[in-house]
Amino acid sequence: MKRRDFLKAGAVAAPATMLAAPAVAQGKVEWKLPTSFPAKAPGVGTNVTSFAERVAAMSDSQLTLKVFSGGELVPPFGVEDAVEQGTAEIGHSTPYYAASKNSALHFFSAVPFGMTAVETTAWLRYGGGQDLWDTIYAERGLKPFYSGSSGVQAAGWFKNPIESLNDLAGLNMRIAGLGGEAMRKLGVNAVLLPPPEIFPAFQSGAIDAAEWVGPMLDMAFGLQKVAKYCYVPAFHEPSAALEIVVNKDAFESLPAHLQAVIANAAEATSVETTAQFDYFNAVAMQKLKSEGVTFGAFPEDVIAALKTAVGEVMAENAEANPAFAEVQKSYDAFLELAKDYAIEVKAATFTQRV
């Protein structure tokens, strides 16, 4: 049997739901795929477009995905809601954009002073993280797939140098996730703006400081045009994961080979994305330095205060949400192993090559 005929035969035999039945019956499936990000942005945008291209190629165009840029079909922070409600069959985002549904979702994006991208992948694959993620999402009729990471991010762009804890007090700052909650404890007015709104707000003075991703994306968004002080690394996002999230009923309506296409396309895209961030962040940092940007680390008193604030934030979330506490137990167990390995092996490796 020819491959194309086999694919069509598989589609006809598969179970169907209202979301996908007509298309599957015809041997072709086209799904809507909104993303939280500008679809043409490097890294976060190419992540979703590469994924869609892989799905089409691997399925011989039996399954195609129409990508909608952030805000085009649904609001940037409403992707998971759209997939849950069936407005779209599949979406692309980062889990903590939906943390208001369940604060435990932070662990599947990033937590302060937490895991690197490689460590996060290890936890998801072998440390029980994916099972926890699947269980939490199933409650909302969703199925999640890891699709890569930004790697270590930047802590933020500032118009004036941060020389002590006092320099943070009173600043209006765009910052995401649990890091924003920690910053509030230090007197920062932390706000979460969708990506397209960051530069206009920074340029207009509506915010005094901005955290977005890292050199590659920050430069693409023009943050260096507003400020010349960039602090690295990000205490709050030592990595930040991207996700492909699928309506569970729609996913289960697909034949097994198309389900495998989605899973494997997400995994392949995750490798590409993490490599892309590592390479182009290094290139972008050199260019930004040549344009007068100063990169530096937060002072010791700031880091010490942030560690205290983060401890309080984590404890408060764990007390308020049993799911947060459950995931934290699994996450922290592997983090302790990963930190010991990093100190003994990775740190020594980096030191030797300097």
C-alpha positions in Angstrom: 0.0 0.0 0.0 1.3 3.5 -0.8 2.1 5.8 2.1 -0.5 8.3 1.0 -3.2 5.6 0.7 -2.2 4.2 4.1 -2.6 7.7 5.7 -6.0 8.1 4.2 -7.1 4.6 5.3 -5.9 5.4 8.9 -8.0 8.6 8.9 -11.2 6.9 7.8 -10.9 4.2 10.4 -10.2 6.6 13.3 -12.9 7.7 15.8 -14.2 11.2 15.4 -15.5 14.1 17.5 -17.6 17.1 16.5 -14.4 19.2 16.3 -12.7 17.0 13.7 -15.2 14.5 12.3 -15.9 16.0 8.9 -12.2 16.6 8.1 -11.1 13.2 9.3 -13.8 11.5 7.3 -12.4 13.2 4.2 -8.8 12.2 5.0 -7.7 15.8 5.7 -7.6 17.7 9.0 -7.1 21.5 9.3 -6.9 22.9 12.8 -6.7 26.5 14.0 -3.5 27.2 16.0 -3.4 30.5 17.9 -0.2 31.6 19.7 0.4 34.0 22.5 3.3 35.6 20.6 3.9 37.5 17.4 4.2 34.7 14.9 7.1 36.3 13.1 9.2 36.9 16.3 12.4 35.0 16.5 12.4 32.1 19.0 8.9 32.2 20.3 7.4 32.9 16.9 9.6 30.5 14.9 8.8 27.8 17.5 5.2 27.7 16.5 5.7 28.1 12.8 8.4 25.4 12.8 6.0 23.1 14.7 3.2 23.7 12.1 5.6 23.0 9.2 6.8 19.8 10.8 3.2 18.6 11.4 2.3 19.2 7.7 5.5 17.5 6.4 5.4 14.5 8.8 1.7 13.9 8.0 2.0 14.4 4.3 -0.4 17.3 4.7 -3.1 15.1 6.2 -3.0 17.4 9.2 -2.3 21.1 8.7 -2.3 23.9 11.2 -3.3 27.5 10.5 -1.2 29.7 12.7 -2.8 32.8 14.2 -0.4 35.4 15.6 -0.9 36.7 19.2 -4.1 38.6 19.4 -5.2 37.8 15.9 -7.8 35.1 16.8 -7.8 35.2 20.6 -6.0 37.5 23.2 -2.4 36.5 23.8 -3.2 35.4 27.4 -6.4 33.5 26.2 -4.9 30.7 24.1 -5.5 27.9 26.6 -9.1 29.1 27.2 -9.7 29.0 23.4 -8.4 25.5 23.2 -10.4 24.4 26.2 -13.6 25.9 24.8 -13.0 24.5 21.3 -12.6 27.9 19.6 -9.3 26.4 18.4 -8.2 22.7 18.5 -4.6 23.4 19.3 -2.6 26.3 20.7 0.9 27.6 21.5 1.8 29.5 24.6 3.7 29.2 27.9 1.9 27.6 30.8 2.3 30.4 33.3 0.2 32.7 31.1 -2.7 30.6 32.5 -1.5 30.4 36.1 -4.7 32.1 37.3 -6.4 28.8 36.6 -3.9 26.9 38.7 -0.7 28.4 40.2 1.1 25.0 39.8 1.4 25.9 36.1 4.4 28.1 37.0 6.5 24.9 37.4 5.9 24.0 33.8 7.2 27.4 32.6 9.7 28.7 35.1 10.2 29.3 38.8 12.7 31.7 40.4 16.1 30.2 41.2 14.9 27.0 39.6 15.9 24.6 36.8 17.8 25.3 33.6 16.3 24.2 30.3 18.1 20.9 30.2 17.2 20.2 33.8 13.5 21.0 33.1 13.5 18.6 30.2 15.1 15.9 32.3 12.4 16.4 35.0 9.6 16.3 32.6 10.8 13.2 30.8 12.2 11.1 33.6 11.3 12.8 36.9 7.5 12.6 36.8 7.0 16.2 35.7 5.1 15.3 32.5 2.7 13.0 34.4 1.8 15.9 36.8 1.4 18.3 33.9 -0.9 15.8 32.0 -3.0 15.3 35.1 -3.5 19.0 35.8 -4.3 19.8 32.2 -6.7 16.8 31.8 -9.0 18.5 34.4 -9.6 21.2 31.8 -9.8 18.8 28.8 -6.3 19.7 27.6 -3.2 17.8 26.7 0.2 19.6 26.9 3.4 19.0 25.0 6.8 20.7 25.8 8.1 22.5 22.8 11.3 24.1 23.9 12.8 26.8 26.1 14.4 30.2 26.0 17.2 29.0 28.2 18.5 31.5 30.8 16.7 34.8 30.4 17.7 38.3 31.3 16.5 39.9 34.6 15.4 43.1 32.9 16.3 46.4 31.2 16.6 49.5 33.3 17.1 53.2 32.4 19.4 53.7 35.4 21.8 51.3 37.0 20.7 49.2 39.9 23.3 49.6 42.5 21.4 48.7 45.6 18.0 47.5 46.8 16.8 51.1 47.2 17.0 51.6 43.4 14.2 49.1 42.8 11.7 50.7 45.1 8.8 52.4 43.4 9.7 51.3 39.8 6.9 50.3 37.4 8.3 47.1 35.8 7.0 44.6 33.3 7.9 41.2 34.7 6.2 37.8 34.4 5.5 34.9 36.7 6.4 34.3 40.3 9.3 36.8 39.8 6.7 39.5 39.6 5.2 38.4 42.9 8.7 38.5 44.5 9.5 41.9 43.1 6.3 43.3 44.6 7.6 42.4 48.0 10.6 44.6 47.3 8.4 47.6 46.5 8.3 47.2 42.7 5.0 47.7 40.9 5.1 44.6 38.8 2.8 44.4 35.8 2.3 41.7 33.1 1.9 43.1 29.6 1.5 40.9 26.5 4.6 41.0 24.2 3.4 43.6 21.7 2.7 46.1 24.4 6.1 46.0 26.1 8.1 48.3 23.9 5.4 51.0 23.6 4.9 51.1 27.3 8.6 51.2 27.9 9.2 54.0 25.4 6.3 56.1 26.6 7.4 55.9 30.3 4.3 53.9 31.4 6.8 51.4 32.7 10.3 52.2 34.0 11.8 48.8 33.5 11.1 45.8 31.3 11.8 42.1 31.5 11.0 40.2 28.3 13.2 37.2 27.3 16.9 37.7 26.5 19.3 39.4 24.1 17.9 37.9 20.9 14.2 38.8 21.5 14.9 41.9 23.5 16.9 43.3 20.7 14.3 42.4 18.1 11.7 44.2 20.2 13.9 47.3 20.5 14.3 47.5 24.3 17.9 48.7 23.9 16.5 51.8 22.2 14.9 52.8 25.6 17.5 51.6 28.1 21.2 50.7 28.2 21.4 48.7 31.4 20.5 45.0 31.1 20.9 42.7 34.1 21.7 39.0 33.7 20.9 36.3 34.6 17.2 36.3 35.4 16.7 35.2 38.9 13.1 34.4 38.1 13.6 32.5 34.8 16.7 30.3 34.6 14.7 28.8 31.8 11.2 29.4 30.4 9.3 26.6 28.7 7.0 26.9 25.6 4.1 24.6 25.1 1.8 23.1 22.5 -1.6 22.5 24.1 -4.3 20.4 22.4 -8.0 20.0 23.1 -8.0 16.5 24.5 -11.2 15.4 22.7 -9.8 16.7 19.4 -6.5 14.9 20.0 -8.2 11.6 20.9 -10.3 11.9 17.7 -7.2 11.6 15.6 -5.8 8.3 14.4 -2.7 7.1 16.3 -0.2 8.1 13.6 -1.4 11.8 13.7 -1.3 11.8 17.5 2.3 10.6 17.1 3.0 13.3 14.5 2.0 16.0 17.0 4.1 14.6 19.8 7.2 14.1 17.7 6.9 17.5 16.0 6.7 19.2 19.4 9.8 17.3 20.6 11.8 18.1 17.4 10.8 21.7 17.7 11.9 21.8 21.3 15.4 20.8 20.3 15.6 23.4 17.5 14.2 26.2 19.7 16.6 25.7 22.6 19.5 25.6 20.2 18.3 28.7 18.5 18.1 30.7 21.7 21.5 29.6 22.8 23.1 30.5 19.5 21.4 33.8 18.7 21.4 35.1 22.3 25.2 34.9 22.2 25.3 36.7 18.9 22.9 39.3 20.0 24.7 40.0 23.3 27.9 40.8 21.4 26.0 43.2 19.1 24.3 44.9 22.0 27.6 45.4 23.8 29.0 47.1 20.6 26.0 49.5 20.7 26.7 50.6 24.2 24.6 48.3 26.3 26.0 47.4 29.7 25.3 43.9 31.0 25.8 43.2 34.7 24.5 41.2 37.6 22.2 42.4 40.3 24.1 43.5 43.5 24.4 41.0 46.3 21.8 42.8 48.5 19.2 42.6 45.7 19.8 38.9 45.2 19.6 38.2 49.0 16.4 40.1 49.2 14.9 38.3 46.2 15.8 34.9 47.7 13.9 35.8 50.8 11.0 37.2 48.9 10.9 34.1 46.6 10.8 31.8 49.6 7.8 33.7 50.9 6.1 33.6 47.5 6.6 29.8 47.1 5.4 29.1 50.7 2.3 31.3 50.2 1.4 29.6 46.9 1.9 26.1 48.4 -0.3 26.9 51.3 -3.1 28.3 49.1 -3.0 25.5 46.5 -2.5 21.7 47.2 -1.6 21.2 43.5 1.2 23.7 43.7 2.6 22.0 46.8 2.4 18.6 45.1 4.2 19.7 42.0 6.8 21.6 44.1 7.6 18.4 46.0 8.5 16.6 42.8 10.2 19.7 41.2 12.4 20.4 44.3 13.4 16.8 44.7 15.0 16.7 41.2 16.3 20.3 41.6 18.4 19.2 44.6 19.9 16.4 42.6 20.5 18.7 39.6 22.1 21.4 41.7 24.6 18.9 43.3 25.5 17.6 39.8 25.9 21.1 38.5 28.2 22.2 41.3 30.4 19.1 41.0 30.5 18.7 37.3 29.1 21.6 35.3 30.6 24.5 37.3 34.0 22.8 37.1 33.7 22.4 33.4 32.9 26.1 32.9 35.7 27.1 35.1 38.2 25.0 33.2 37.4 26.5 29.9 37.5 30.2 31.0 
